[in-house]
Amino acid sequence: MYRLIKPIFFKFDPENVHHFVVKRLKWFNDYFPLGKTIIRGSYDVNIKGLEREVFGIKFKNPVGLAAGFDKNGEYVEALSNLGFGFIEVGTVTPLPQPGNDKPRMFRLQEDNAIINRMGFNNKGVDVMAERLRLLKDKDPSIVVGGNIGKNKNTPNEDATSDYIKCFDRLFDVVDYFVVNVSSPNTPGLRALQEKAPLMELLNTLQQRNLKHDISRPILLKIAPDLTNEQLDDIVEIVQETGIAGVIATNTTIDRDGLYSEETLKTQMGGLSGKPLTKRSTEVIRYLAQKSNKSFPIIGVGGIHSPQDAKDKIDAGASLVQLYTGFIYEGPGLIKRICKELVKR
């Protein structure tokens, strides 16, 4: 089914199509008689043996949706009914912001890839927190991760306060947090991946976390463009701060080996999809080996097939996430991955 309609979707602007599709999915799920039943019957995954417990959270299956797809927590229930074991929302910032100028998302079809420079466009943490509160009241079984960042106009020396605001506001309505310092689309953000500012940020959040009776797992999302020396620092930082784990990886600024036309591949922004498959798996393997698997890793980047997911798990990932592969391959990819994983 998806193969038939994808060529139609791909004739239009990717950001406009995204909003059109998710709004129709939500409407079908919420208001169409038997809509939720039809979606679940077609795509939901109920396969014994896929359950995982990672950083203290029980997941019905190890395939999640990466941040960036549902920036404001508007479509969590409908997306969950497609079979995802967990949904990560955001990146959210304390204040609403429009993001970068359009166009800001580009399909590289020859490479099965996307370049985006969205720029943390979102409606602000207060809007997301209220939506997730209503969702948790309705269906607390859906595992939701909150991906948090800083506003574009907040200088890096004040960035910690932005992360604290998001952390405090979402604490009661998410199951885990992701600290995003690796997007290439907010000026200066990746400088926060350097050891000193990152240690300060994570220690501050973890100290705040441990003051609660029940703490939330905090994960760090890293770029695929880090050197081995920088990855060594990441391992040390995770172990010293005591955060729960790492998400590897975000989008890349590397453009080597692309087949798409020059006007596409030279667009500014982060590249995701198949060109990232190998590098993200390499980063997962390096972190797992260097740390002696002392913390969980969520593998994301270029998963377009069950084999891609299996490779990341074999490299050391405990869970995986989809984004670009979900767009290119459709919702059936989730169930195909789960069926292959259960054979193991």
N, C-alpha and C positions, 0 to 999 in steps of 0.2 A: 504493500500500500504506500509506504513512505517513498519508495523508489519512483512511484508514479507521480507523486505531487511535488517531490523535491525540485525537479527542473523548473516548475512553475514558480516556486518560492525563490529560487536562485536567479530569477529574472529581475527581481526587485531589490531595492536598497536593503542590505542586511539588517540594519537597526530597525527600520520600519516593519520588515517582515517579522522580526523577533517579537515586537510588541503586538502585532496583529495575531500571531499564532498563540502566544501565551494568554492573551485576553480571551480568545475563543476557547482555549482549553479550560480556562477557569470558568467561563460561562457554562460550557458543556458539563463540567464537573458539578457546579453549584446549582444550576437552574433547570437543566434539561432532565425530564423524567428518565430515570434509569441511567443517566449519564455517567455517574460515578461507577455504577455496576459494570457498564460497558467498558470503561477505561480499565478498571481493575481486571476484568475478565480477559482483556486482550493483552495486558502488559505486566500486571502485578506478579511478583516473584514470591512464591510460597514453596520453597524447596528445602526439605530437611537437610541439615548438615552444613548450611551456609552461615548459621549464626556465629557471630564473633563477639568477644568481649575485649575491648581495647581501651586503654586508660580509664578503666572502670565503667565504661558505657557498653550496654548490650546493643549490638547492631543486628537487624534481621538478615542482612546480607552485606558483603563488603564493598558494594558499588555505590558510590555517592555522586551527587551533583556538585561540581566545584563552584566557588564563589564567582560572581560576575553575571550569572545567568538571571538570578532573581535578586536584584540589588536592594529592594525595599521590603522583602519578605511578603510580597503580595500573592504569590502563587504556590506557596509551600505545599499545601494539601493536594492540589491538583498534580503537581510534579511528583510528589511522593506516590501517588496512585499509579504512576507509570512504572513503578518497580524499584525505585531508588531505595537503598538502605538508609540513607541519610541525606539531608539537604543543607548546604552551606549558603547562607545569605550574606549580602553585602558585595563589595566593601562599603561599610557605612561610616559616616563621619559625624561629629557632634552637630554641626549646622548643615542645613540643606545647601547643595551647590549644584550648578547646572552641568559641570564637567566641561570638556573642551568643545571647541566649535565643530559643527558638522560640515562635511562628512567625517566620521571618526571610526568607522569600521569597514573593513575591506576583505572580500573573499579572494583568496588565491587558489582558484579551483584546480589548476595544474599541479599544485603542491598539497592539496587537501589541507589547506591552512587558512588562518584568519589573522589579519593584523588589526589591532584595535588601539586607539588612544582615547578611550572614553573619559578618563580623568576623574574617577570616583564620583560620577554623577549619581546623586541620590537625594532622597527627601529628608534626610536627617535622622538621627538616632531616636528622637522622640516618636516619630511616625512609625518607625520599625518596631520599637518596643511595644507600642500599643497593639499593632497587628499581631505580633508574636504572643502577646498575652492572651488575646482572644483565641488564637490557634491552640495554645496550650490548654486553655479551658475546654476547648472542643475536642481535641485529640492529643493527649499528652504522650502518646506512644511514638509520635514522629520525632526522630532525632534531628535536632537543628543545631548547626554551628553558626556562630556569629563572627564574621570577618570584619575586623575593625581597622580604621586608618585615621589619618589626620586631614584636616581641611587644607586646601591648597594654599591659603593665605597665612596659615600658621607657620612661623619659622621653626626650623628644626630644634632650636634650643628650647622651644615651648611645646614640642610635639608630645611629650609624655602626658601633659595635661589633657590633650585631645583623646589619647588612648584611654586615660583614666575615666573621662566622661562617658565614653562609649561602653567601657567595661562595667562601670557602676550601673548605667541605665539598662543594660541588657542582662545583667547577672541573673535575674530571676526567671528569664524567659528563653535562655539558650542552654544547650547541654555542654557545649565547649566553645572556646574562643580561639580565633586565629589572628595573630598579630601580623599585619601586612606591612612590611617595610621593603617590599621587593617589586612593586609595580613600577614600570619605567615611565608612567604617564603623569605622575605628579612631580614637578620639579624638585630635585634635591632629596626625594624620599629614599632612594637607594643608599644614600650616604649613611642612613640610620642602620645599615647592615654592618657597618664597621664595629669593631669589637667594643670599644668604650661606650659609645652611645647606646648600643644594643644591650649591653650588660645593665646599664642604668635603667633602661626602659623595662626590660623583662624582670629585673629584681623588684622594681617598684610595683609592677602589676602582680607579681607573685606574692609579695608581702601583703598587698591589699587582699589578694585571693585567700590567703591563709587566715585572715581575720574572721572569715565567715565560718559558721558551723559546718557547712558543706562546701568544699572548694570546687571550682570548675577547672577541668583540664585546659591549659593554655598551650597552644601550638604556635610555632613560628613558621611562616611561609617564606621560602627563600627563592632567589633567582637561579636559573640554570647557568648563568654567566660567571659564577664565582670560581676562583682558582682553587686548587687543592689546598693551598695554604689558608685560604679564607674558609673553606669547608672544615679544615682542622679547627679553626676558631669557632665555627658553629657548633661542632661537637663539644668543645670545651665549655661554651656558653650554656648550652642546654644542660649539661651535667652540673655546672656550677650553680645555675639559677634554679634548677629543679623543676623546670617546666616539663610538660607532659610529652612533647615530641615535636616533630617537624613535618611540614608539608613540602614535598619536593616534586615539581617545581612550578614557579610562576612562568610568565611568558618570557621570551628571549629577545634581545636586541640584535642578535646575530642574524645575518642574511646569507650566509654561505650555502651554496648548493641549491638555490631556489631555481625553479624552471619558469615561473610566471614572468610576465612582461615587466619591463623596467619601471614603468609608471606605478605598478602595484607593489613590487618588492622593495621599492625605495621609499614607500610611505613610512612616516614616523610612527612609532608605537611598538607594542609588544606583539611578537609573533607566536601563535599557538598552532597546534595541529601536528600532522605527521612529521614535519621537519624537526620537531622537538622530541620525538619518540626515543631515539637513541640516547641523546644527552640527558634527558630526565632520568632514564633508567641507570645511566652511568653514575649520576649524582646519588641516587638511592643506594646503589651498590657500594659506593665509596663511603657514604655515611654509615651504612649498616656494618661494614667491615671495620672502619676506623673506630666506631663506638662499641664494637663487639655486641651489637644489637641491644644496647643498654636502654634505648628508648624507641617507641613506635614511630613509624614513618607512614604517612599517607602519600601514595604515589599518584601523580597527575602530570599529564603532558604527553599528548600524541597517542592516546589510547583510542584506536579505531577498530580494534578486533579483539576477540577473546585471547588470542595469543599475546597481544600487546599487554593486556592486563596480567596474564600469567607471568610474563617476563618481569614485570615490575614486582610482583609478589615473590617470584624466585630471587629477585635481586635484594629483597629485604623489606618490601612494603607490607604492612599489615592490612591496609585498606587502599582502595583506589578511588579516583574521582574522574568524571567525564565533563567535558565542555564542548570543545570543537568536534570531537568524535561523535558526540550526541547530535550535533547539528548536521554533520555530513552523513552519518549512518542511520539516524533516526532512533526512536525509543526502543525498537526491537533489540538494539545492541545490549541493553542492560540485561535482558533475559538470556541472550546468547552467551554473554560473559558468565553469568551465574551458572548456567547449565554446564559450561566447561569446567568451572572451578569446582563444582560439586563432584565431578568425576575423579578429582584428585584425592 
